[in-house]
Every structure is written in structure tokens, then in C-alpha cells.
Amino acid sequence: MYQQHWESALGRLVEGATKSALITSDADPTVAKYIFWWPLYRDGDTVYVQNQMLHYDQLPRPFSILDPWKSIHERRTVTPGRSANLRLEN
């Protein structure tokens, strides 16, 4: 499963998508509360990778393993020494 998912996720970026994600732990959303994944953000020729624990109960819509891209938040950066105010929109 991982190989097919990762090939699809990376292919999205090659084809021009600005966001994708690599799922690093597979968990059934009907029984698990979160997954670990690496959201990928393409900016020109650069791809930024974040390590993230995605909590299902903090999403505005149910998580879909077949279309996980809809659950990727916008990329946010934090200046060292400053805290980030992160808020999820419904």
C-alpha cells in the first residue's frame, strides 16, 4: 500500500500540484484518532516537508484515505523565537 500511495503522492507534485502528502503510518480512521504523515508543499523547484500528526477530530470534514490531499492544511512558517498561532477553519 505504501509504495502505491507514495508514487501517487509524489506524482502529484511532478504533475504540478502545490500540495501532497506521504502517509507514514496507516491507521483506519474508523478506529484511530490520528495518523502520522509528511505534508509536502511545492514552491517552484523547492519542496518543503513537514512531519505531522494529523488528528482526525480536528478536521473540518472526514478524512479520506482515497483522497487525503483534501486534509492538507496551508503551509505556515514560524520565525525562530516566535510562537505560532495556528487555528483550523471549519
N, C-alpha and C positions, 0 to 999 in steps of 0.2 A: 504494500500500500504506500509506504513512504516514498519509494522510488518514483512511482507514477505521479504522486502528488507533487513532489519536488520538481520533476520535469515540467509539469503543467505550470507550477508557480513561477519557475524561472523563465519558461517560455513566454509567459505574460509580459515580463519586463522586456525581453528581447523584441517582442511584437509592439512595444510602445506604451504599455501600461505604466503608470507612475507609482502604483502601489501593488504589492503582492505580499505573500507570507509563506514561510516554511513552517509547517507544524512539526514540532519536535517531540511531542508526546500525544499519543492518540487516546482520547477518552470519550466515551459515549455521553453526549450532552443530556441524555435522559437520566443518567445516574451520577455523573461527575459534576462538580461545581466550577471547574476551570480546566484549561489546557495550557501547556507551555508552547510558545511559538516565537518565531522571529519575523516580525513585520519588516518588509523591505520597501524602501522609498527611493525611487529613481529620480535624480535631478540631473538631467543631461547625461553625461557619461559616468556619473557617480551614483552608486547605490549605497544608501545608509541602511544599516541593520540594527535592530533593537531586540534585545532579549526581553520577553514579556510573558507574564502570567495573565491570561485573559479570563476574567471572571464572567461566567455566563449571566449571572444575575445583574450585572452592571451594563448589559447591552440593551439598546432600545428595541431590538427585535430578536427573536430566537436565532441562535447560531446554527448555520447550515454547513455541515462538513462538505457538501457538494458545491457550495458557493461561499467559502469562508472569506472571500475578499470583501464582502459587504460589511464585515465586522472590523475592518481595519480602521483605526482612528486616524485622524490627520496627524502628520508628523509635527512634533513640537520639540524645540530645543531649549536647553536650560543653560544659562551662563553660570560657570563655576562660581560658587559662593552665594548664589541666589537661589531661593526656593521657587518651585513652580506651583502655580495654582491651576490644577488640572480639574476639569469638570466635564462630565459626559452630558451630552444633549439628548433628549428624547425625540 
